[in-house]
Amino acid sequence: MKPVDSKTSPTTSTPAAAAIDLGRRDWLGKGARGLAGAGLLTLVDPLVRAGAWAAGSDAPEKTEVKIGFIPLTDCASVVMASVLGLDKKYGVKITPSKEASWAGVRDKLVNGELDFSHVLYGLVYGVHLGIGGPRKDMAVLMGLNRNGQAITLSEKLKEAGATDGASLAKVMQSQKREYTFAQTFPTGTHAMWLYYWMAAYGINPMRDAKVITVPPPQMVANMRVGNMDGFCVGEPWGARAIADKIGFTAVTTQQIWTDHPEKVLGTTADFVKANPNTARAVTAAVLEAGKWIDASASNRRQTAETVAAKSYINTDMNIIVDRMLGRYSDGLGKTWDDPHAMHFYQDGEVNFPYLSDGMWFLTQHKRWGLLKEHPDYAGVATQINRMDIYKQAATAAGATLPKSENRSSTLIDGVVWDGSNPAAYADGFKVKA
């Protein structure tokens, strides 16, 4: 299935096409055979479940949908849901739509030009509260991925002696000048990872640095011409900076928060209200695509080759594939296999729209002055994170559901986040706006 700005499909124009098609048929074939002896959910054939949702009164209200994406590796499950034909299984046709910036994604979601989008978690929350543009009730249908972003520092900073958070703080303290760092959207994930990391080392991003907003595909070019000292963005742009010898990875975001939430499948509350069956069908298709990607290294490699195409990320497949497989090099001589690299499924853990994940972004929006007062943390998260739609989609896709709507994590500064007291958590940081 073609993205809107492409004249050729990756399934017919790349060497991986035949392998992807065979993988798709094998994947669907296994689902059709079912798994004897499994739990009640998996005893029901996934194809039968999907067919039940796609027929009669449960049929999708809108059968052709446009899903926005930014050229980042973590758009993969949206793209592969279309390329593998998983959308058809659930009675919809997904057309991926390549977008230039997160601000453009926001505007097109709000005005209805896009039905759904691969989108920053914090962007959805910001729009819902009116702090990231015009206020509009929004919906998070599922998580698309965990981990897999990075903070890149410039070669100039390396020469000055800054190679990690602690040394960056020392350089900024001893060598006084204006330091510029970039994120991709003011309320988005990359801004929050950048701010949290800097603050963990005593750097106040609101007072000690200049922070600018740059679209992901433009990060490397801007660092090349000296417009910034560092940036936080999704892959493959961290790896691209290293390959182009203009920067290095100071920290991965999974080192800031192991298994952190990242991009989500977002839409407006109005769309879900008018098209609940479509929302469920699209969520199920994308969920199953994430399951397929995570099923094997071969599937990940095929995915990397597909999304590298000009119509998607438009970069060398070799820049994408290593970090997609968890093979990291930081540009400083260190290499490692990362068990917490980008994941798209992990037995459904990646995809469930945890209330605590949504609330965390609200705590950081309050911490950095984007929200002036404490919101109703649980109330807002419950309104945005459509667990009802997700649970129905998970049933259709045969995905496992977690035992709790909240989860607990310890971040890089040693502070535990579990969603139990968000206001106290937001107010408890030493470094804040």
Buried (B, 14 or more C-beta within 10 A) or exposed (E): BBBEEBEEBBBEBBEBBEBBBEBBEEBBEEBEEBEEEEEEBBEBBBBEBBBEBBEEEBBBEBBEBBBBBBBBBBBBBBBBBBBBBBBBBBBBBBBBBBBEBBBBBBBBBBEEEBBBBBBBBBBBBBBBBEBBBEEBEBBBBBBBBBBBBBBBBBBEBBEBEBBBBEBBBBBBEEEEEEBBBBBBBBBBBBBBBBBBBBBBBBBBBBEBBEBEBBBBBBBBBBBBEEBBBBBBBBBBBBBBBBBEEBBBBBBBBBBBBBBBBBBBBBBBBBBBEEBBBBBBBBBBBBBBBBBBBBBEEEBBBBBBBBBBBBBBBEBEBEBBBBBBBBEBBBBBEEEEEBEBBBBBBBEBBBBBBBBBBBBBBBBBBBBBEBBEEBBEBBEBBBBBBBBEBBBBBBBBBBBBBEEEBBBEBEBBBEEEBBBEEBEEBBEEBEBBE
